[in-house]
Amino acid sequence: MFQVAATPRFVTGCLTVAAATTLALSGCGRDSDSPMSPVNGVRVGAVQVPEGNVGTITTIDPAGSLLTEALDINNQGAIVGEYVDATGLTHGFLRAPDGTITSIDAPGAGTAPPQGSYSWSINTDGAIAGQYTDPNGVFHGYVRAADGTFTTIDAPSAGTAAGQGTLAENINARGEVAGHLIDANGVHHGFVRATDGTIAAFDAPGGGTSIGQGTSLALASGLNRRGAATGVVLNNDSTAHGLVRDADGAVTKFKVGGAGVGAHKGTFPASLNRDGVIAGLYVNAHHVAHGFVRDADGTITKFDVNAAGADSSEGTFPQGIDGSGAITGYYGDANNVWHGFVRAVDGSITKFDAPGAGSAPGSGFGTFGLTNNNDGSVVGYYIDAGGTAHGFVRSH
């Protein structure tokens, strides 16, 4: 299985799914000429939604893949992701700017499904951060240098039983790595690994202490070039709160006004750009979700795609943010079909669909934008009419 449509991106160890599971989401559009007005300290953003497929979309399917997901793209156009082969084993992959695809299998990775290797994030030098599952079901982080050499990452306090271990989810331009570890009690803790290999684990205030609770970081674009990181902390009732950890290690917890309380509700940051601007979503008391942007000064702007549905498992899911503040993601319409979008810095939103994406009402199929680079390219995946996932890159 790959990323669940109705979840923001967080890693559980073998799937790109949320720390919290299925969410019910919706959206509502606003006229592009309406002003941004503060509501309880939160700015409500204007939205304009042009129709149609915009840009060139290229499918990414490594040889031998049955399911593929493109997860991250750097500013040179190199792409990383994961695919599942005919045996059910997972492999990472690197797609070079010329389209050449290289499979990535970390040393020590298990060969019995659902074990294998996962490539989450790539920096401007071509270094890749990821995770592999060993034959005992334990997770280990890794960095793959541009020359193909691997370095294993095991946080000192990570558990050593199946379903525990270290997950390296982000790598920035300086080569710093961030992710989370799962301890012997199944509790999650964030970590940042410096370029000299030193690992600093951290916990956001108020994190829960039961299995699956605690601190996790956003996937692929949750660490910026200045060393700041974003993610989610689940407290004792599993309500999600956003977090920001600055380069000096100070952690700030935040929530978006209107976010609900309880499991699968709350605030879910998904990405952080070089200026400290965060994109993500929040889920209210009725399991309805909306997008948000949080500026470095803490100001929050809410937004929705106006074509998003209002029923369970529908809504607006911001995922990636580039250096300028443009955001990509996906939304579910009233027929439970999914579509990609790009939100420009001025708040205008363009929707897009990958050719071949399934569109049958009620199917849950469609197009899912995940990450964007500074050239405006978007990567993600689409699910075709037969239920098969394919990676894609959308370029201008």
C-alpha positions in Angstrom: 0.0 0.0 0.0 1.0 3.6 -0.6 -0.1 6.9 0.5 -3.7 7.0 1.7 -5.6 9.7 -0.1 -7.3 11.1 3.0 -4.2 11.7 5.1 -1.3 14.1 5.2 2.1 12.6 4.7 3.8 11.0 7.6 5.7 7.7 7.8 4.7 4.7 9.9 7.7 2.7 8.8 6.6 0.8 5.7 3.8 3.0 4.2 3.5 6.7 3.4 0.5 7.2 5.5 -0.5 9.7 8.2 0.4 9.4 11.9 -3.4 9.6 12.2 -5.4 7.5 9.7 -8.5 8.2 7.6 -9.8 11.7 7.7 -13.1 13.2 6.4 -12.4 16.4 4.6 -14.1 19.2 2.6 -13.5 22.6 1.1 -15.2 25.9 0.1 -14.0 28.5 -2.4 -13.8 32.2 -2.0 -13.9 35.0 -4.6 -10.4 36.1 -5.6 -11.2 39.7 -5.1 -12.2 39.3 -1.5 -9.8 40.7 1.1 -7.8 38.7 3.6 -9.4 39.5 6.9 -8.1 38.4 10.3 -10.4 36.0 12.2 -9.1 35.1 15.7 -5.6 35.9 14.5 -6.0 33.8 11.4 -6.1 35.3 7.9 -8.7 33.8 5.6 -7.2 33.7 2.1 -8.7 34.5 -1.3 -9.0 31.6 -3.8 -9.5 31.6 -7.5 -9.6 28.2 -9.3 -8.9 28.0 -13.0 -10.2 24.8 -14.7 -8.5 22.2 -16.8 -5.3 20.2 -17.2 -2.3 22.6 -17.1 1.4 21.6 -17.8 3.0 18.5 -19.2 2.6 15.3 -17.1 5.0 12.4 -17.5 4.3 9.0 -16.0 7.1 7.4 -13.9 7.1 3.6 -13.7 10.4 1.8 -12.9 10.9 -1.5 -14.7 9.2 -4.3 -12.8 7.0 -2.0 -10.8 3.4 -2.8 -9.9 2.8 0.4 -7.8 4.8 3.6 -7.9 4.9 6.8 -5.9 7.1 9.8 -6.7 7.8 11.6 -3.4 10.3 14.4 -3.8 12.0 16.5 -6.5 15.0 18.7 -6.1 15.7 21.9 -8.0 17.8 20.1 -10.6 14.8 17.9 -11.5 16.0 14.7 -9.9 13.2 12.6 -8.4 13.0 10.0 -5.7 10.3 7.7 -4.6 9.3 4.1 -4.0 7.8 1.2 -6.0 6.5 -2.3 -5.2 7.5 -5.2 -7.4 5.6 -8.3 -8.4 6.7 -10.1 -5.2 5.4 -7.3 -2.9 8.9 -6.1 -2.1 9.5 -2.3 -1.9 12.4 -0.5 -3.5 13.4 3.1 -3.6 14.2 4.7 -6.9 16.1 7.7 -8.3 15.0 9.3 -11.6 17.6 11.5 -13.1 16.7 14.7 -15.0 17.2 12.9 -18.3 14.6 10.3 -17.3 17.1 7.5 -16.4 15.7 5.5 -13.4 18.0 3.7 -10.8 16.6 1.3 -8.2 17.7 1.8 -4.7 18.1 -1.1 -2.3 19.9 -0.3 1.0 22.4 -2.8 2.3 20.8 -4.8 5.1 17.3 -4.4 3.8 15.0 -7.5 4.1 13.8 -9.3 1.0 10.5 -10.7 2.4 7.5 -8.5 1.7 6.6 -6.0 3.1 10.3 -5.4 3.8 12.6 -3.4 1.5 13.9 0.1 1.0 12.2 3.5 0.8 13.6 6.8 -0.7 11.9 9.8 0.8 13.9 13.0 0.2 16.7 14.3 -2.2 18.8 17.4 -1.8 20.4 19.7 -4.3 23.6 17.7 -4.3 21.8 14.5 -5.1 22.1 12.9 -1.6 19.0 10.9 -0.6 17.5 10.2 2.8 15.4 7.1 3.3 14.7 4.1 5.4 14.9 0.3 5.1 13.2 -2.5 6.9 15.6 -5.3 7.9 14.7 -9.1 8.0 13.5 -8.7 11.6 11.1 -5.9 10.7 13.2 -3.2 12.4 13.5 0.2 10.7 16.8 1.9 9.9 17.5 5.3 8.3 20.0 5.8 5.6 21.7 8.5 3.5 22.7 7.6 0.0 25.4 9.9 -1.3 25.4 11.1 -4.9 28.1 8.5 -5.7 25.9 5.7 -4.5 27.5 5.0 -1.1 25.2 4.3 1.9 25.5 5.4 5.5 23.1 3.8 8.0 21.4 5.9 10.6 20.3 4.4 13.9 19.2 6.8 16.6 20.6 5.8 20.0 17.2 5.6 21.7 15.4 3.8 18.9 13.7 0.4 19.7 15.1 -2.8 18.2 12.0 -4.9 17.8 9.8 -5.3 14.8 7.9 -2.0 14.0 10.5 0.0 15.9 13.6 1.8 14.8 14.8 4.9 12.9 13.2 6.7 9.9 15.2 9.3 8.0 12.6 11.3 6.2 14.3 14.6 5.1 17.6 15.8 3.9 18.5 19.5 3.4 21.0 21.3 1.2 23.6 21.2 4.0 23.3 17.4 4.3 21.4 17.5 7.7 18.9 14.8 8.1 15.6 14.8 10.1 13.0 12.2 10.8 11.7 10.3 13.8 12.4 7.2 15.8 10.1 4.7 17.4 11.3 3.6 20.9 10.9 0.3 22.7 7.4 1.4 23.9 6.2 2.3 20.4 6.3 6.1 21.2 7.5 8.4 18.4 10.3 11.1 18.9 11.7 13.5 16.4 15.4 13.7 15.6 17.9 15.8 13.6 21.2 14.4 12.5 24.0 17.0 12.0 26.5 16.7 9.1 29.1 15.2 11.5 26.7 12.4 12.3 25.6 13.7 15.7 21.9 12.8 16.4 19.8 15.0 18.6 16.4 13.5 19.6 13.6 15.8 20.6 10.0 15.9 21.8 7.4 18.6 21.3 5.7 19.7 24.6 2.6 17.7 25.5 3.3 14.6 23.4 1.5 11.4 24.3 3.2 8.3 25.7 1.1 5.5 24.2 1.9 3.5 21.1 1.8 5.7 18.0 1.7 8.9 19.9 4.5 11.5 20.3 6.5 13.5 17.8 6.8 12.8 14.1 8.2 15.0 11.2 6.6 15.7 7.9 7.9 13.7 5.0 10.3 14.8 2.2 10.0 18.5 2.7 9.8 18.8 6.5 13.4 20.2 7.0 14.6 23.4 5.4 18.1 24.5 4.4 18.5 26.5 7.6 17.9 23.5 9.8 14.3 24.2 10.9 11.9 21.3 10.9 8.1 20.8 11.0 5.8 18.0 11.9 3.1 16.8 14.2 2.8 15.9 17.9 0.0 13.6 19.0 -1.0 14.2 22.6 -2.5 11.7 25.0 -6.0 11.8 23.4 -4.3 11.6 19.9 -5.2 15.2 19.0 -2.7 16.4 16.4 -0.8 19.7 16.9 1.7 21.3 14.6 5.3 21.8 15.6 8.3 23.9 14.5 11.8 23.1 15.7 14.2 25.9 14.9 17.9 25.3 14.1 18.9 25.9 17.7 16.6 23.2 18.9 13.8 25.2 20.4 10.4 23.6 19.7 7.1 25.6 19.2 3.8 23.9 19.2 0.8 25.4 17.4 -2.7 24.7 16.2 -5.0 26.3 13.7 -8.2 27.9 15.0 -11.1 25.6 14.3 -9.1 22.4 14.5 -10.9 19.5 16.2 -10.0 17.6 19.3 -9.5 13.8 19.4 -8.1 11.1 17.2 -7.7 12.0 13.5 -8.4 15.6 14.2 -6.2 18.7 14.7 -3.4 20.4 12.9 -1.1 18.6 10.4 1.8 20.5 8.9 3.1 18.9 5.7 6.0 20.9 4.5 8.4 23.8 5.3 10.2 26.1 2.9 13.5 28.0 3.2 11.8 31.0 4.7 10.1 29.0 7.5 6.7 29.1 5.8 4.6 26.0 6.5 1.9 24.4 4.4 -0.5 21.8 5.8 -4.1 21.0 6.7 -6.3 21.0 9.8 -9.3 18.8 10.6 -12.2 20.2 12.5 -14.7 18.5 15.0 -16.8 17.2 12.1 -13.8 15.6 10.3 -13.8 18.3 7.7 -10.3 19.5 6.6 -9.0 22.7 5.2 -5.6 23.9 4.0 -3.5 26.5 5.8 -0.3 28.4 5.4 1.7 29.5 8.4 4.1 32.4 8.0 7.4 32.4 9.9 5.9 35.0 12.2 3.1 32.7 13.1 0.4 34.3 11.0 -2.0 31.6 9.6 -3.9 31.9 6.3 -6.7 29.3 5.7 -7.6 28.2 2.2 -9.7 25.6 0.3 -10.1 24.5 -3.2 -13.6 25.5 -4.1 -14.4 22.2 -6.0 -13.6 20.1 -2.9 -16.4 17.9 -1.5 -17.9 18.1 1.9 -18.4 14.5 2.8 -16.2 11.9 4.6 -12.8 11.4 2.9 -13.1 14.5 0.7 -11.5 17.9 1.0 -8.3 19.9 0.5 -4.8 18.5 1.3 -1.8 20.8 0.9 1.4 18.8 0.7 4.5 20.6 -0.6 5.7 24.2 -0.6 8.5 25.7 -2.7 10.9 28.5 -2.0 8.6 31.2 -3.3 5.6 29.9 -1.3 3.7 28.1 -4.1 1.9 25.1 -2.7 0.9 21.8 -4.3 -1.4 19.1 -3.0 -4.7 17.3 -3.8 -8.4 17.5 -3.1 -11.3 15.1 -3.3 -14.5 16.2 -5.0 -18.1 15.4 -4.2 -17.8 12.1 -6.2 -14.8 11.0 -4.1 -12.5 11.5 -7.1 -9.1 13.1 -6.4 -7.3 15.9 -8.3 -4.0 17.7 -8.0 -3.7 21.5 -7.4 -1.1 24.2 -7.3 -1.7 27.3 -5.2 0.3 30.3 -6.4 1.7 32.9 -3.9 -1.2 35.3 -4.8 -3.7 32.6 -3.6 -4.9 31.6 -7.1 -5.3 27.8 -7.5 -4.9 25.7 -10.6 -6.3 22.2 -10.7 -4.8 19.4 -12.8 -5.4 15.7 -13.6 -2.8 13.2 -14.8 -3.8 11.5 -18.1 -4.9 8.0 -17.3 -6.1 8.8 -13.8 -9.2 7.0 -12.7 -12.4 9.1 -12.5 -15.2 6.7 -11.7 -17.5 8.2 -9.0 -16.9 6.7 -5.6 -13.7 5.0 -6.6 -11.3 7.1 -4.6 -9.0 7.2 -7.6 -7.4 10.2 -9.2 -4.3 12.5 -9.0 -2.2 13.3 -5.9 0.3 16.1 -6.0 3.0 15.7 -3.3 6.1 17.9 -3.7 7.1 20.9 -5.8 10.5 22.5 -6.6 11.5 26.0 -7.3 11.0 25.6 -11.1 7.3 24.8 -10.6 7.6 21.1 -11.3 5.3 18.8 -9.2 5.7 15.1 -8.4 3.2 12.7 -7.0 1.2 9.7 -8.1 -2.1 8.9 -9.8 -4.3 5.9 -9.5 -5.7 4.6 -12.8 -9.1 3.1 -13.5 -7.8 -0.4 -12.5 -6.6 0.8 -9.1 -2.8 0.8 -10.0 -0.6 3.7 -8.7 1.8 5.3 -11.1 4.3 8.1 -10.3 4.3 11.3 -12.2 6.1 14.6 -12.8 4.2 17.7 -13.9 6.3 20.4 -15.6 5.4 23.6 -17.4 
